[in-house]
Amino acid sequence: MKKSFKFICIYCTISLVLLSTILPLILSNNAAFSATDNPLKGKIILIDPGHGGIDGGTSSGNILEKSINLEASLILKTELINRGAKVIMTRDKDTSLENLCKDNDYRHRRDLKARVNMINNYNIDAYISIHVNAVNNAPYVKGPMVFYSNTNINSKTLASYVQDSLNALAGTNRNPNVADYFLLTNAKKTGILVELGFITNNDDKNLLVKKDYLKKLSTGIVIGLEKYFKNK
């Protein structure tokens, strides 16, 4: 009985050692395979974390939109790179961008123009602008929303794929919305603006400060991008 138990222990130990050696190789090969075959491979995606620096965006107490936007965008950047995409960020730290635009205009408009200039001047396949929503007179409204401009024929298609994917993950049932936002209207490339949720809704607010939830939303955006480029 003791010999049998000793044999079982030795067998289990050897099996665990082999598994710990082989499993990372299997996972690594699978990851490499998925990145190689992914429709995002080689695509250049510009991520625009809204607001930053002096411009905190919308807020609730000490929770600032600019911080949520940046954290979500950095997570999205990693997700895209893991799938073989190349990523350009309008900002990767807590800063505003008005200093990049020398036009004689007010600060907020210069910040927006700087973002638009990056979108238009870089050779990109698509852009994603990340924001957080707020609607003070309707605290029950929640969930991610996707906006696009009719100035680019492909943006509506991209918006539909991303909105559908976010609907599935967040349990919402929305269509993408046309919006006359300065960035969307003046950007000449295919792209969308994603509102991750409503900081004025308690459920959304509690989720938007959680890294796991931001990763979930980033995965939804990536899935929408994959479907767009696969069917393009």
C-alpha positions as CSV (number, residue, x, y, z in Angstrom):
1,M,0.0,0.0,0.0
2,K,2.8,2.4,0.9
3,K,4.7,1.5,-2.3
4,S,1.6,2.2,-4.4
5,F,1.1,5.6,-2.8
6,K,4.8,6.5,-3.3
7,F,4.5,5.5,-7.0
8,I,1.4,7.6,-7.4
9,C,3.2,10.6,-5.9
10,I,6.2,10.2,-8.2
11,Y,4.0,9.8,-11.2
12,C,2.0,13.0,-10.3
13,T,5.2,14.9,-9.8
14,I,6.6,13.9,-13.1
15,S,3.3,14.7,-14.9
16,L,3.2,18.2,-13.3
17,V,6.8,18.9,-14.4
18,L,6.1,17.9,-17.9
19,L,2.9,19.8,-18.0
20,S,4.5,23.0,-16.7
21,T,7.2,22.6,-19.4
22,I,4.9,21.8,-22.4
23,L,1.8,23.9,-21.6
24,P,3.6,27.3,-22.1
25,L,4.9,26.2,-25.4
26,I,1.4,25.1,-26.6
27,L,-0.1,28.4,-25.4
28,S,2.7,30.4,-27.0
29,N,2.2,28.5,-30.3
30,N,-1.5,29.1,-30.2
31,A,-1.0,32.8,-29.5
32,A,1.4,33.2,-32.3
33,F,-0.9,31.3,-34.7
34,S,-3.9,33.6,-33.8
35,A,-1.8,36.7,-34.2
36,T,-0.5,35.5,-37.6
37,D,-4.0,34.7,-38.9
38,N,-5.8,37.6,-37.2
39,P,-7.4,40.2,-39.6
40,L,-5.8,42.9,-37.4
41,K,-2.3,41.8,-38.2
42,G,-0.3,44.7,-39.7
43,K,-3.2,47.1,-39.4
44,I,-2.4,50.5,-38.0
45,I,-4.9,51.7,-35.4
46,L,-4.8,55.1,-33.7
47,I,-6.2,55.2,-30.2
48,D,-7.3,58.6,-28.9
49,P,-7.9,58.7,-25.1
50,G,-10.2,61.7,-24.8
51,H,-9.4,64.8,-22.6
52,G,-6.3,64.8,-20.3
53,G,-4.1,67.2,-18.4
54,I,-6.0,70.3,-17.5
55,D,-9.1,68.9,-19.1
56,G,-10.6,66.2,-16.8
57,G,-13.7,65.6,-18.9
58,T,-16.8,64.6,-17.0
59,S,-16.5,63.5,-13.4
60,S,-18.2,62.1,-10.4
61,G,-16.5,62.9,-7.1
62,N,-12.8,62.1,-7.5
63,I,-13.5,59.8,-10.5
64,L,-12.3,61.6,-13.7
65,E,-13.2,60.7,-17.2
66,K,-9.7,61.5,-18.4
67,S,-8.2,58.8,-16.2
68,I,-10.7,56.1,-17.2
69,N,-10.1,57.0,-20.9
70,L,-6.4,56.6,-20.6
71,E,-6.5,53.3,-18.6
72,A,-9.0,51.8,-21.1
73,S,-6.9,53.0,-24.0
74,L,-3.7,51.4,-22.7
75,I,-5.5,48.1,-22.2
76,L,-6.9,48.4,-25.7
77,K,-3.4,49.1,-27.0
78,T,-2.1,45.8,-25.5
79,E,-5.1,43.8,-26.8
80,L,-4.5,45.1,-30.3
81,I,-0.7,44.5,-30.2
82,N,-1.3,41.0,-29.0
83,R,-3.3,40.4,-32.2
84,G,-0.6,41.8,-34.5
85,A,-1.8,45.3,-35.0
86,K,0.4,48.4,-34.8
87,V,-0.9,51.2,-32.5
88,I,-0.5,54.9,-32.4
89,M,-1.6,56.8,-29.3
90,T,-2.6,60.5,-29.3
91,R,-1.6,60.5,-25.7
92,D,-0.2,57.8,-23.4
93,K,0.0,59.9,-20.2
94,D,-2.1,62.5,-18.4
95,T,-1.6,65.5,-20.7
96,S,-3.7,67.7,-23.0
97,L,-2.7,68.3,-26.6
98,E,-3.5,72.0,-27.3
99,N,0.2,72.8,-27.4
100,L,0.5,70.7,-30.5
101,C,-1.7,73.0,-32.5
102,K,-0.5,76.6,-33.2
103,D,-3.8,77.9,-34.5
104,N,-5.2,81.1,-33.0
105,D,-8.1,79.3,-31.3
106,Y,-9.3,78.6,-27.8
107,R,-7.6,75.9,-25.8
108,H,-10.2,73.1,-26.1
109,R,-10.6,73.6,-29.9
110,R,-6.8,73.5,-30.3
111,D,-6.7,70.2,-28.3
112,L,-9.3,68.7,-30.6
113,K,-7.6,70.0,-33.8
114,A,-4.3,68.4,-32.6
115,R,-6.1,65.0,-32.4
116,V,-7.7,65.5,-35.8
117,N,-4.3,66.4,-37.3
118,M,-2.8,63.2,-36.0
119,I,-5.6,61.1,-37.4
120,N,-5.4,62.8,-40.8
121,N,-1.6,63.0,-41.0
122,Y,-0.7,59.4,-40.0
123,N,-1.1,56.5,-42.4
124,I,-3.7,54.6,-40.3
125,D,-6.4,52.0,-41.1
126,A,-8.8,53.2,-38.4
127,Y,-9.0,55.3,-35.3
128,I,-10.9,54.8,-32.0
129,S,-11.6,57.7,-29.7
130,I,-12.3,56.7,-26.2
131,H,-14.6,58.6,-23.8
132,V,-17.0,58.3,-20.9
133,N,-20.6,59.6,-21.1
134,A,-22.8,61.6,-18.7
135,V,-26.4,62.6,-18.7
136,N,-27.4,64.3,-15.4
137,N,-31.2,64.3,-16.0
138,A,-31.4,60.5,-16.7
139,P,-29.3,58.6,-14.2
140,Y,-30.9,55.3,-15.3
141,V,-29.2,55.5,-18.7
142,K,-26.3,53.1,-18.9
143,G,-24.0,51.1,-21.1
144,P,-21.5,51.7,-23.9
145,M,-22.4,53.7,-27.0
146,V,-20.7,54.1,-30.4
147,F,-20.8,57.2,-32.5
148,Y,-19.7,57.9,-36.1
149,S,-19.8,60.5,-38.8
150,N,-21.3,60.2,-42.3
151,T,-18.3,62.0,-43.6
152,N,-16.6,58.6,-44.0
153,I,-18.4,55.8,-45.8
154,N,-16.8,53.0,-43.8
155,S,-17.2,54.4,-40.3
156,K,-20.8,53.4,-40.0
157,T,-19.9,49.8,-40.8
158,L,-17.1,49.8,-38.2
159,A,-19.5,51.4,-35.7
160,S,-22.1,48.7,-36.2
161,Y,-19.6,45.9,-35.6
162,V,-18.2,47.5,-32.5
163,Q,-21.6,48.4,-31.1
164,D,-22.9,44.9,-31.7
165,S,-19.9,43.4,-29.9
166,L,-20.3,45.8,-26.9
167,N,-24.0,45.1,-26.7
168,A,-23.2,41.4,-26.4
169,L,-20.7,42.0,-23.6
170,A,-22.6,44.7,-21.7
171,G,-26.1,43.3,-22.1
172,T,-27.4,46.3,-24.0
173,N,-29.4,46.6,-27.2
174,R,-28.2,49.8,-29.1
175,N,-27.6,50.9,-32.6
176,P,-24.6,53.1,-33.3
177,N,-25.4,56.8,-33.6
178,V,-24.5,59.5,-36.1
179,A,-22.9,62.5,-34.3
180,D,-21.7,65.9,-35.5
181,Y,-18.7,65.9,-33.1
182,F,-15.8,68.1,-34.1
183,L,-13.3,65.1,-34.1
184,L,-15.6,62.8,-36.1
185,T,-16.7,65.4,-38.6
186,N,-13.2,66.7,-39.3
187,A,-11.3,63.4,-39.3
188,K,-10.8,62.1,-42.8
189,K,-10.1,58.5,-41.9
190,T,-12.3,55.6,-40.9
191,G,-13.1,55.8,-37.2
192,I,-15.5,55.9,-34.3
193,L,-15.9,57.4,-30.9
194,V,-16.8,55.0,-28.1
195,E,-18.4,56.1,-24.9
196,L,-17.6,53.3,-22.5
197,G,-20.5,54.0,-20.2
198,F,-22.3,56.6,-18.2
199,I,-20.5,58.1,-15.1
200,T,-23.9,59.4,-14.1
201,N,-25.2,55.9,-13.7
202,N,-24.1,54.2,-10.4
203,D,-23.8,50.7,-12.0
204,D,-21.6,52.0,-14.8
205,K,-19.6,54.2,-12.5
206,N,-18.7,51.3,-10.3
207,L,-17.7,49.2,-13.3
208,L,-15.7,51.8,-15.1
209,V,-13.2,52.0,-12.2
210,K,-12.5,48.3,-12.5
211,K,-9.6,47.2,-14.7
212,D,-11.4,43.8,-15.5
213,Y,-14.4,45.6,-16.8
214,L,-12.3,48.0,-19.0
215,K,-10.5,44.9,-20.3
216,K,-13.9,43.4,-21.1
217,L,-14.9,46.5,-23.1
218,S,-11.6,46.6,-24.8
219,T,-12.1,43.0,-25.9
220,G,-15.5,44.0,-27.3
221,I,-13.9,46.8,-29.3
222,V,-11.2,44.5,-30.7
223,I,-13.8,41.9,-31.7
224,G,-15.7,44.6,-33.6
225,L,-12.5,45.7,-35.3
226,E,-11.6,42.1,-36.3
227,K,-15.0,41.6,-37.9
228,Y,-14.7,44.9,-39.7
229,F,-11.4,44.1,-41.3
230,K,-12.3,40.5,-41.9
231,N,-15.3,41.5,-44.0
232,K,-13.9,44.6,-45.5
